[in-house]
Amino acid sequence: MPQGTQRSTDHRVPRARLLRRDATEAEKKLWQHLRQPPFKQHHFRRQATIGPYFADFASHQLKLVIEVDGGQHAQLASDETRTRCLEANGYRVLRFWNNEVLENMSGVLAAIDTVILADRPHTSDPSPPQAGGGE
């Protein structure tokens, strides 16, 4: 960096750190799984900043946001606005309730995996055709 030039400060960083420190039990539990294979390769981040929002978990590579919500989020108009903004930025948003994560982790992970696999381009069989192609 040239001398005398200051790097601009992202004022959202302290808030993101605070949110990571004060994560709910459900967020902590899901994070342990997102840090392990097969999800690790997708580089999920906690409390990732996207526009004015903090996503509980986001993979910028996959353009996927995962939200873990408590009962206070039931039918909030602000959540709808937030989802529309994230989708406008090209992200797909998955929402799970805290109790889903705490009581049915395998189902939550299967749902995430299904979305990841569905978004991958389909590749054809890499095997070359057999010579002679008998009947």
N, C-alpha and C positions, 0 to 999 in steps of 0.2 A: 504494500500500500504506500503511495507517495507520502512523503513527510508533510505533516500539516493537514492531511485529509482524514476526517473522522468517519468511521463506519456508522451508518444509520442504525439506530437502536429499534428493535421490534418490541414495542411496549406490551405485546401479548405474551411474551416469554415468561415473565414472572407469574402471570395468571395460569399458564399451562403447567408450570412447575408446581404450583399450589394444587391444581386439580390432580396432577399425578400423585402428589404426596397424600392427598385426602381421598384417594380412590375408594369406592365402595368394595365390599367383600366380593360381590359378583364381578366387578371390573378386575380386581386382583386375580381372581380365579381364571377368568377368561384370558387375561394377559399371559398367564403361565402357559397356556396352551398355544396361544398365537406366537410365542417365542420359540416353539419347538417345531421340528418337522412334522407334517409337510407344510405347515403354514409359514415357518421361518423364512423360506425362500421368497415370500411375497413382501417382506420388509414392512410389516405393520408397525405403526407408530402410535403411541398413547398421546391423547390430548393434542392431536395434530391440528395446527391452525389451517383453516381453509376459509378464505375471505374473513369475515368478522366472527366466524364460529370456531369452536373447539370440538373436534370429533373425538369421541371416546377412543376409537381405534380407526386408523385409516391406512390403506395401502395405496400410495400414490401410483405405484406401478400398475395395480389392477383398477384404479379409480373406484375403489370400494370403501365405504364407510360403514362401520359397525357401531351401533348405539346400544347401550345397556341402560334401560330406564327403570326407575322406581315408579310407584303409584302416583307420584306427583305429576307425572307426564301424561296421565290418562286424558286424552282428547284435548290437549293444549293447542291453541291456534298458533302459538309461537313455534311449536314443533313442526307444524305444517309449513310455515314460512321458511324455517331452517332447512327442511327437506327439499323444498323447491329451489332454494338457493344452491344447495349442494348439488342437486341434479342439474341445475343450470350450468354448473362448473364441470359437468361431465361425470359426476360420481353417482354410483348406485348406492342406496342407503338400505341397510338391513337393521331392523330394530328387534331387540329381545327384551323381555321383562327380566328384572333381577331374579325372580323366582325360577324362571326358565333356566337361567345360567346355573343357579345354585342346585336345582333339583334334576335337571335334564341336560347335563353338559354334552353327553354324546349326541343328543338330538340337535343341540345348537351347533356343534362342530360339523355334524352331517349337513345341516342347512347351509352353513358357510361354504363347505366343500362343494356342495351341489352348485352354488352360484359361481364359484371359481371355475369349476369344470365346464359349466354351461357357457361361460364367457370366452373360453379358449377356442381358437379356430380349429375346426375339424381337420385332421390330417388323414390322408389316404394310407392304405397299407404300404409300408415301405418295401415290402418284398417284391422283387422283380418277377414277372410271369415265368413260369417253368417252361423250358424249351421242350418241344415235342408235344406239348399239351394234350396227351392222349385222352381217351374217353373213359 
